[in-house]
């Protein structure tokens, strides 16, 4: 069994021992790890068995919003999801890094939640006359696509024909 993300952390501390000499450290009991992974698997199947955002678990469930006033970054709202049948939680609203506008042709970037690092990242697309969105990384789910135009000054929630805008890409369980 493999551990994915930060759903639980292995420990080597013996019960009620603080701190402990290295000679007294016990090893992780693989039965506990297997039980936790079984719980993750069963919970994932209770919500449909796939990867995606758990709808109505929190307000706006991992929705990507434009800033007010609008600028070249966005914010991902808190929420819960299952990624690779493992629970994922974003506890607080998280702003993304500033996006660099394309220079000559439009581009579509991907806002994704990554399980391995439990963070939000923006995966840059390729500029083209008719751009396509990049695919999510392994053990990541798409949250939104950012349609970016050359010489834009901000990212908005809707298309104003001048600036970049957000296209919701969440899959709900």
Secondary structure, 3 states (H helix, E strand, C coil): CCCCCCCCCCCCCCCCCCCCCHHHCCCCCHHHHHHHHHHHHHHHHHCCCCCEECCCCCCCCCCEEECCCCCCCEEECCEEEEECCEEEEECCCEECCCCCCCCCCCEEEEEEEECCCCEEEEECCCCCCCCCCCCCCCCEEEEEEEEECCCCCCEECCCCCCCEEEEECCCEC
